[in-house]
Amino acid sequence: MSDATRGRTGRGVRLSDILEQPRFIACDDIVARGCQDDPDRCRPGDVFVARMTRRGDGHERVARALARGATGVIAERVVATDGVPLCLVGSTDRAHARLCHALAGDPAQALKVIAVTGTSGKTTAVWLTAAVLSEAGRRVGVLSDLGCLDAEGTVPDPADYAEPAALASWLGRLAEAGSTHAVVEVSSGMLARHALAGVEAAIVAVTNLGSAHLQQHGTTRAYHAIVARIVDRLAPGGCLVTGTPDAALTHLRRRAERTAAGIECLSAGLKPDCDVTAVPVERGLFGQTFLLQAAGEMVPVAVDTPTAPFVADALVAAAIGLRCGVPLERIARGIEAAGSVPGRMERIDRGQDVPVFHDAPTSGHALAATLVSLRRLTAGRLAVVADDRWVRTVGAGTVRRRLARWCDECMVVPMTMMADDAAARDVTAYARLDRLLGGLGRRDCLLVLGGPRLGPGGGGPDDGEPALAHVVDGWLQLAHPPRERLGRRAA
């Protein structure tokens, strides 16, 4: 994979050609052949971008970058550069992202970019969209929390593409692999850092807007304002797909119409007034069937995932497919072919009578949507087992409030319980887990929360440490051995 912080050609990139209203000091322009936002990684000839990162404020580390050979500085305020050319911009986050994409050759221009964001459902909507487009014969690349996959790949590569340089590099890889479409999951953190600066999206999808990630963004209003930035990435003649209409999403549609000419807006959701909607036919813990409706047509869809949020995400994928010219019947087949998304309400089935699901929601909003749907479908007890590390990541208070409201029984387990040097509390936790699993009946439902997905590339959080889903899966295998094996033993 190419390094997006280094130019793909020797000509370099003129900052005046790509940045918004730059002001130059000690020069008329700066030609960048490489860029860094970490002064310790600067090499002779690089342009240093002074921005706020986890390492601190780059404006206070300009001298370090110059000492390592930086030949230009981009900053938001005047800093001492000892005569080295300085470029002042309104946002160094935006400038850094735009420069990274430009140095990589603006690979997004060779792709039809579909950017998906929202409070919950992003990952599911991304992979269902990829399934729909693939079913129609498109060559699709995917960048998602579950991993990155080009048109030739079969197993997603674990990768962090949240930083602009990594994102530009991955878009370049997708283009080089012959992908025609790139479906990109975009977090609010990426939007806060302007990671998509310079990327024009043919389609932008917003699954929903709730109150989440407040520890990162401060207030719900600030969070919504950051998510709204994705609308600015729409290309002229592009399309905005939104979940069920509400005040926040209506505001996005108005913003889209002001951003670029010829924007089409589609709504996708369970309300009957949406452009793409669904009518439930049958729903239970072992699957559901619904009628997919759009443009006067109606097609049945049968999937294993039983929850209403899955249908809402599938409708977003269907709207994207329609915009890309995919017939409704083929859209339905693509959704059915996907079945479920690894690590997102993924069924763990070892022949047991009790329905067991693994989910890894990243916000209280997503967790609540899942719990509400399962609660309605469960005639007996709804039990939850959660990974303690996942609980800390989402927020202990957030998780506890939602589990207390909708669950009959819940248990948080330490992921050290399967370690070779497990302590007494770890052994006790496994014993409690064993009792919980052994006490479930056919009318009950178990939800396993946290940890990496099952399947290839879904190992534990640390080397040698299994994920909670694998622990539960292993218990179920031992408790419900395949019947063929039992038959051979009896013979």
N, C-alpha and C positions, 0 to 999 in steps of 0.2 A: 504494500500500500504506500502510495506517495505521501510525502510530508507536505501538507497544505501550507505550512508556514514558509516554504521555500518555493520560489517561482518555478513554473514548469518550463519556461523559456529563459534565455539569457537577457531578454530585452527589459524585463522588469515592468512595474506598474506605476504609472504616474498618479500620485495622490489627487491631483487636481481633476483627474478624469473620473474618479470613483467616489470621492467624499463630498458630502453636502456642505457647501459654504466654508471651505477650509481657509484659514488665515496662516500665511507663511511668515516666519521670522528668520532672518539671516539667509534667505534664499527666495527664489521665485517659485520653486516647486521641489518635490522630493520624489525620486524614483526608487521604489522599493523592490528589492529582489528576494527579500525574506523578512519575516516579522516575528517578534516574540513579545509576550506580555510578562515573561519571567526573566529578569535581568541575568540570572545565573545561567540561562540557556542561550543568551545572546552570543552570536558569532560575528566576526568582523564583516561589516557590510549590511547587517540586519538593521531594520527599523524597530525601535522599541516603542511599544504602545503602553502608556502609563494609565492603567485602569485598576479599579478595585477588584481584587481577587481574594481567595482564601489566605493568600500569603501577605495580604495587607494592601496599602495604597501605593500603586506603582509610581505616583508622583514623588514619593519620598525615596525612591530607589533608582532615580534616573542616573545618578553618579555611578552606580554599580554597572548599569548597562553601558554607559560610555566607556568605562574602564575595560570592558570586555569587547569593545570595538564597534558598538552601535554607531551608525553613520547618519541617523535621523531619529527624531523623537516625535511622537504624536501625543498630545496632552490636552486637557481641558482648561488648563490655566498656565500662565507663564512660569516656567521653571528654568533654573540655571542649566545651560548646556555647554558652556565654554566654547561658544561659537558654532557648535554643531547645529545643523538646520532643525528648526522646530516648526511643527504644524499644530495649530490650535483648532479644535473641533468642539461641537456641542456635547457629543457623547463619545467617549473613547470605546465604550462597549460596542456601539454601532460601527464605529470606524474599524475596530479590530476585526469584527465579523465580516464586514464588507471587504476588507483587505485580504483576509484568509481565503474567501471565495474567489476573489480576483486572481490571487497568486496561484490558485489551483486551476485556473482557466475557466472559471464560472461553469462548472460541470452541470449545474442545474438547467442550463440553457439547452442541453442535449436531451433532457428528460421531461416528461409530463409529470410534474410534481403534485402530489396530493397530500396536503398537510392536515393532520387530524389532531385536534386538541379538545379540552373539556375537563370538567371536574372528575368524571369517572367514565369508564367505558372506552377509553382511547385505545388500549391495547386490543381489546376484542374487536372493535370497529376496524382497526388497521388490518388485522389478519383476515377478517371476513371480507374486507374490500379486496385484499390480495387474492383470496380464493375466488371471488366473483370474477375479477379481471382475468385470472389464469384460466378459469373455466371457459372464458370467451376467447382464449388464444393469445392474450396479451403477454408480453415478456415483462414480468413485474419484479422489482426489487423492493425490499422491505427494510425499514429502519425502525426498530421498536425496542421497548424495555426487555422483551424476551430474547432479543438478539437481532443481528443484521444478516440479511440473505439477499444474494444477487439472483439474477434470472437463471443461473446455472446451478445454484446451490440447492441442497436438500435439507441440511441441518443448519439452523441459525448460528452464526458466530457470536459468542458473547462479546459485546463491545460497548464502550461508552462513547457515544457520538454527541453528547450534550454540548461540548465545547465547539466553537466555530471551525477550528482547524480540523478536528476529527470529522465533523459533519461534512465539510467540503471534501475531505479525502474519501469518505464513504460514498458520497454522490458521484465522485470521479470513478470509483471502483464499479458502481452500478452501471454507469455509462459505458465504461470499457468492456463490461461483460455483455453488452448488447441489450440492456434493459430499456424498454420504451417508457415505462411508468415507474415512478418511485413513490411508494406510500410511506410517509414519515410521521411517526408519533412525536408530537411536539408538547413538551411539558411547559408549565408556567415558568419554571426556572430558565428554560431556554429562551422564552419570550422576554423575560426580565433582562437577560444578557444580550438581547437583539441577535441571537444566533443565526436567524434567517435573513439578516440584512443582505440585500443583493439577490435573494432567491425569489423568483416569481412563481407562484403556485397557480396551476390551472384550476384546481379545486381546493377550497378550504372547508373543512368540516368541523363543527363544534357540537360535540355530543350532548352536552348539557352544561349548565352553570349553577353551581351551588356555593356553599361556604366551606372553603378548605384551604389548607396550606397557609393558615394565618400566621404561624410562627415564622414563615419565610417572608410574607408580604404585608403583614401588619393588620389590615382590615379587609373585610369582604369587598368593599368598594375598590380598594387598591388592587386586590386580586383580580376582580372583574376588568379593571382598566388594563392590567397587564395582559390578560387573555385576549382582550379586544385588539391588541397589537397585531395578531395574526391576520386580521382582515386587511391590514395594509399591505400584505404580501400577495394579495390577489392580482393576477395579471389582467389587463384589459380583456373583456370578453369572457372572464372566468366565471366560476360558480361558487356560491356560498351555500353549504348544506348545514342546516341547524336542526337540533332536536325539537321536541315538542315546543310550539311557540309559547313564549312568556315575555315579560317586559324586558329582561336582560337580553334575550336573543333577538327580540325585535329591534333593540338598539343596535345590535351588530349588523342587522340587515340594512338599517338606514346608513350606518357608517360605510358599509360595502358599496352602496350605491353612490356615495360621495367620493369614494376612493378611486374608482376606475370606471371607465365607460363600458356600457353593455354588460353589466354584471347580472347574472341570473341567480335568483334565490329560490331554494327548495327547502321545504320543511319535511322532516321525517320523524314520526312518532306514533304513539298509540292513540292519540286523539283523532277522531274521524275527520276533522277539518285539515289534517296534514296532507301534503302532496303525495307522500308515500306513507301508507299506514298498514295496519294488520288487524285482523279479527281473529280472536282465539277460537279454536275449534275444540281442542282437548288439551288439558295440562295436568300433569302429575309429576311426582318425584322421579319417575323413570323416563321422562321425556315430554314433548309437547308438539302439537300440530297447530299451525295458524295459517290464515289466508293472507297472502301478501297482495296488497292492492295498490295500483298506481295507474294513472292515465286511462282509467276505465277498464283496466284488465285486473284479473284475479287469479292467483296461482297458489296451490297448497304447498306448504313447507313443513317438513317433519324433522325435528332435531332432538338430540339427547339432552341438551342443557334445558332444565325446566323453568328457569327464572324469567320474569318479565324484563329485567334489564338486558338480558341477552337478545330478546326480540327487538328492543329499542336500538341496540347497537347494530343488529342485522338490518334494520330499516335504514340507518345511516349508510351502511355499506350498499344497500340496494339503491338508494338515491344517487350515490356516487357512480354505481354501475350504469344507471339510466343515463346520467350525464355523459358517460363515456360511450354511449350507444349500445349497451348490452341489452338484449331482449329480456323481458321480465322472467320468462320461463328459465332461461339460462342463469339468470341471477339466483333464482330459487335453487337450481341444481348446485350452484357454487356454494351457497350457504349450507346446503345439506352435505356437500362433500367435505366442507371444513369440519362439520360435526360439533367440535368444541375447540377452545383455544387453550393450549397448555398453561397450567397455572392460573387459569381464570375459570372458576366453576368447573374444574376438570373432575370427571367422575373417577373414583377409585373402585374398581369392580373385580372382586375375586370370587364371585359366585355367592356372596352373602345376601341375605334377605334385606338387610338394612342399606338404604341408599347413603353413600358416603361421597362427599365432594371435597376437593381441595381448591382453595381460593387464596389470592394474595392481593387484596385491595390496598391501594396506596393512600386512602383517605377515609375519614369517617363517613363521608357522603356515600362512597362506593360500598363500604361495609353495611351501612344502614339499608341501602337498596337491596343488597343480597339477603340480609336477614329478614326483611319484610316479606320478600317473595317466598323464601323458604318457610317462614312461619305460617303463611296462608296455605301452603301445600302439605304441611306436616300434621297428621292427625294425632300423633303421640308426642313424644318429647323431642325438642330441638336441642341437641347437644353440640357444644363447640369446644374444640381443643386448639389452643393458640400457642405459637412459638414465642417465647419471652422476648426474643430479639425483634421480632416483627412488632410486638406490642409496644416496645420502646420507640421504634421507628415511627409508627403511626401516631403514638401518644397514648400513654396508659389511661389517662382520664377519658379521652375520646372513645377508646375501645370499651372501657368498663361501662360507661353510660349506655352504649348501644347493646352490649351483651346483656346487661341487667334488664333492659326493656323487652327484648324479644326472645331470649333464650331461657330454657328450663334448667339447663345445667351447663356450666362452663368451667374450663380448666386451663390455666396457663402453665406450661411446662418449660423447664430449662433445657436448652439444647445440648447441655453437657451431660445429659442423663445417659447417653450412649457412648460416652468417652471411656477409654481403657482405664483411666484413673478416676472413675465416677465416685463422687462423694456420697455420704449417706443420704443427703437430701435428693440427689439424683436417683438413687435406687428407690426411694420412697415415691418420687414423682412417677417413675415407670410403673410401680405397683398400682398407683392410683389410676394411671392411664389404662392399665390392664383391666382393672375392675370396671372402669367406665365402658370400655369397648365390649367386654364380656356381658355387660348388663343391658345392651341395646336390643330392642325388639323390632319386629318387622314394621310396626307403625311409627317407629322413630326415624330420625334423620341426624346424621353427623356431619358437621362442617369442620374441616381442618384448615386453620388459618396460618399463613406465613410460610417462609422458606421458599427455596427455588422450586421450579416445576418438576414434575415427574418426567421420565423419558431422557433421551440423549441431551447432554449438556445441562442436566438439572441436578447437579450434585449438591452437597451440603454447603452451608455458609462458610465453613473452613475446611481445609484439606483433612480428610479422614473423618469428618463429622457428618453423619447423614442428616438430611433435612427431615422435618417432622412428617411430611407427607410420605417419605420413604419408610419411616418407622411404623406408621399406621399401615401402610401397604404391606410391609413385612409381617406385621401381626395378623392381618387378614389372610395372607397366604398360608401361614401356619395353622390358623383356625379353620380355614376352608380349603383343604388340599384338593387338587383337581380330581374329578371322579374317575378318570382313566387310570390315574396312579393307584387309587384305592382298588379298582377292579383288578389290576395286575397283582396287587398284594394278595387279594382274596384268592385269585387263581393259584 
